[in-house]
Amino acid sequence: MLEPEVFYLLLSAEGVCIPPSYAAEMLAYDPTAGELRTHYAGFFDPGFGYSERRRRHGSRAALEVRARDVSFMVEHRQPVCKLAFERMASDPDILYGEDLGSSYQGQRTMLSKHFAGRAAAIA
């Protein structure tokens, strides 16, 4: 149960893989389903979850979620967003990923370095 006006950090159940020639934006899955926003930071750079060496199939997406005016029930594996893909004018020179030291590439169940201090302060 998501309480109103509280921010939650969730991870997607499935991996997301953005090919080098695309970027993506997270959009509401169904705006008529209720007052739930899942995409405060919903942009995916070219190469997110992508591996030329095929060591993985996607990376889990971090969802910043907030229910607006009323509580909102979320069930395991419930669709809460969709991705809109945009073709890049040209392939980037450097892809999002481990060679760049990207924070979310290959994440499993822990928060990125950007939330480490905040999580400790909350606990």
N, C-alpha and C positions, 0 to 999 in steps of 0.2 A: 504494500500500500504506500503510495507516494503522498505525502502530506503537502497541502498548498504552500506555495512560496518558499519551499525548501529545495535547494539544489542537491542533486544526486549524481554521482559518477558511476556509470555502468559500462560494461564491456559487451560488445556484440557477441553473440554465440558463434556466428560464422566469421570467417576471415574475409577481409576486403582486399582486392588486388586491383590496383590502378595501373594500366599499361603505360609505358613511357610517352606515348603520343596523346595522352588524355589527362585531364584533371577532373575532379568530381566535387559536387556539392551535396550535402545531406539535406533532404527535404522532408516535410511532414508526410507520413504514409497515408493518412486519411484525416484531413482537417476537421471532418464532421464527427470523428470518434470521441472528441472531448477536448478539454483544455489541457493538453500535454504538449510541451515543447521539448524537442530532443536535439536540436541542432544549434546551440549557441556558438560552437566552434566547429562547424560542420564542413570544413573544406579539406579535400584530399589532394595532395600534390602528386605530380607524375612520379610513378615508381613506388607509391605507398603499397606495401605488401607484395611488391613485385621482386622476383629474384631470377636473374638470368641463369643462375646455377640450379634453379628448381629445388632448393633445400626446403622451401616451405610453400604452402599454398595460401597466400594472403596473410594479413595481420589483423588482429581484432581491433575494431574501432572503439575509441573512447566516446561515450555519449554523455554529454552534460544535459541532464534531464530536470525539468521542473513542472509540477502541476500548478496551474494558475489559481483559480478561485475555489476549487473543490478537490477533495481527495481523489486519487486516480489509481485504480487497480491495474497492475502490470503482471501478466502471467509469463512463466518461463517460455522463451522462444516466440513470444508474441511480436509480430511485426510492428515496429514503432517509427520507422523511417524508410526512405528510399533514396537512391542516389541518382542524380542527374549528371551525365557525363558530357564534357565539353572537349572537343578536339583542339589540341594546341596548334598554333600557327606553324610551329616547328618543334622537333624533339629538343628537350633541354640538354645542355652540356653535362649537367650533374643531376642524377635522380635522387629523390628522397630515399634514404636507406642507410644501411650499416656503414657503407664507405664514407658517408657524410656525417655519421654519428647521430642520426635522427632518433629522437626520444621514443617514438611510438612504434618503430619498425620491429616486428616480431614479438610485441608484448603479449603476455599471457594473463596473469591475474594481479600484477602489481601496478601501482601508479607510476607515472613518469617522474623524473627528477624534479619537475616543476611543482609537483604536489607533495613531495617528501617532507619538507619543512612544515607545510600546512597540516598534513595528516598528523604529524607528531604534536603540533600545537593543539589540535582538536582532541586527541586522545588523552 
